Amino acid sequence: MIEPIEGAPPGVLAFKAVGKVEAADYEQVLTPAIDKAIAGGGKVRLVYEFGAEYDGYSVGAAWEDMKLWTPHLRSWERCAVVTNHRMLGDAVRAFAMLMPGDVKVFPVGEREAALAWAAAD
């Protein structure tokens, strides 16, 4: 599932993956939050954490993840991925040049730094 991270700076969407992430998590949590942020010309600054509680993606969730940013390419400003999962971090770094906006990977212990980076001007 996808859960909000409390205490994010204004203008930053912050979520963490817990257990197995399913397509419904995107449809019910992440996509509506991003749509709300974009409404009226807003920008997306996202912090997405994959910590020790993360247990993988369903195929449907992986598809929803790919669909998440494509409709609003110009609205993505920053995306921080917080993880100690090496393969996930490597994949994010490899695809960062294809993603809109700035993308940066942080270790789990640096969540606060990721939130500050996402909020910075």
HUVEN-V71194 format. One record per residue. N is the residue number from 0. RES is the residue in three letters. PHI is phi in radians with two decimals (NA if undefined). PSI is psi in whole degrees, -180 to 180 (none if undefined). D_FIRST is the distance of its C-alpha to the first C-alpha in whole Angstrom. Layout:
N|RES|PHI|PSI|D_FIRST, N|RES|PHI|PSI|D_FIRST
//
This chain:
0|MET|NA|164|0, 1|ILE|-1.98|126|4, 2|GLU|-2.11|146|6, 3|PRO|-1.20|150|10, 4|ILE|-1.72|121|13, 5|GLU|-1.28|150|16, 6|GLY|1.48|17|19, 7|ALA|-1.19|147|19, 8|PRO|-1.07|156|22, 9|PRO|-0.96|137|23, 10|GLY|1.48|-1|22, 11|VAL|-1.97|127|19, 12|LEU|-1.56|130|16, 13|ALA|-2.34|126|14, 14|PHE|-2.44|158|10, 15|LYS|-2.30|145|8, 16|ALA|-1.55|130|6, 17|VAL|-2.26|128|5, 18|GLY|1.22|-146|6, 19|LYS|-1.62|130|6, 20|VAL|-1.56|128|5, 21|GLU|-1.95|165|7, 22|ALA|-0.99|-39|9, 23|ALA|-1.05|-30|8, 24|ASP|-1.09|-40|6, 25|TYR|-1.16|-48|9, 26|GLU|-1.11|-35|11, 27|GLN|-1.72|-23|10, 28|VAL|-2.09|-64|9, 29|LEU|-1.27|-49|10, 30|THR|-1.06|-47|13, 31|PRO|-1.06|-37|15, 32|ALA|-1.13|-41|15, 33|ILE|-1.20|-43|16, 34|ASP|-1.03|-40|19, 35|LYS|-1.14|-41|20, 36|ALA|-1.13|-35|21, 37|ILE|-1.39|-27|23, 38|ALA|-0.91|132|25, 39|GLY|1.35|19|28, 40|GLY|1.56|14|28, 41|GLY|-1.22|169|26, 42|LYS|-1.94|156|24, 43|VAL|-1.78|124|21, 44|ARG|-2.19|110|20, 45|LEU|-2.11|136|17, 46|VAL|-2.04|125|15, 47|TYR|-2.26|115|12, 48|GLU|-1.80|134|12, 49|PHE|-2.11|88|11, 50|GLY|-1.63|-158|12, 51|ALA|-1.12|-26|13, 52|GLU|-1.35|-15|10, 53|TYR|-1.22|133|9, 54|ASP|-2.23|18|10, 55|GLY|2.00|174|10, 56|TYR|-1.99|144|9, 57|SER|-1.38|165|11, 58|VAL|-1.05|-41|14, 59|GLY|-1.09|-39|13, 60|ALA|-1.18|-39|10, 61|ALA|-1.05|-41|13, 62|TRP|-1.14|-44|15, 63|GLU|-1.08|-37|13, 64|ASP|-1.07|-44|13, 65|MET|-1.15|-35|17, 66|LYS|-1.37|-16|18, 67|LEU|-1.04|-47|16, 68|TRP|-1.69|-17|19, 69|THR|-1.14|-36|22, 70|PRO|-1.20|-21|23, 71|HIS|-2.26|52|23, 72|LEU|-0.94|-40|25, 73|ARG|-1.35|-10|27, 74|SER|-1.57|-14|25, 75|TRP|-1.44|123|23, 76|GLU|-1.89|-50|24, 77|ARG|-2.55|143|22, 78|CYS|-2.42|118|19, 79|ALA|-1.84|127|18, 80|VAL|-1.87|123|16, 81|VAL|-1.88|115|16, 82|THR|-2.83|152|16, 83|ASN|-1.90|3|18, 84|HIS|-1.36|108|17, 85|ARG|-1.00|-48|20, 86|MET|-1.10|-39|20, 87|LEU|-1.15|-46|17, 88|GLY|-1.08|-42|19, 89|ASP|-1.11|-40|22, 90|ALA|-1.13|-43|21, 91|VAL|-1.07|-45|20, 92|ARG|-1.08|-39|23, 93|ALA|-1.16|-36|25, 94|PHE|-1.69|0|23, 95|ALA|-0.99|-36|24, 96|MET|-1.21|-18|27, 97|LEU|-1.60|-13|26, 98|MET|-1.57|149|23, 99|PRO|-1.29|151|24, 100|GLY|1.27|-173|25, 101|ASP|-1.52|139|25, 102|VAL|-2.25|135|22, 103|LYS|-2.53|143|22, 104|VAL|-1.83|135|21, 105|PHE|-2.17|148|21, 106|PRO|-1.24|157|20, 107|VAL|-0.95|-39|18, 108|GLY|-1.16|-8|21, 109|GLU|-1.98|35|22, 110|ARG|-0.99|-44|19, 111|GLU|-1.08|-38|22, 112|ALA|-1.14|-38|24, 113|ALA|-1.13|-43|21, 114|LEU|-1.10|-42|20, 115|ALA|-1.13|-41|24, 116|TRP|-1.11|-43|25, 117|ALA|-1.12|-33|22, 118|ALA|-1.46|-20|24, 119|ALA|-1.14|150|28, 120|ASP|-1.60|none|30
//
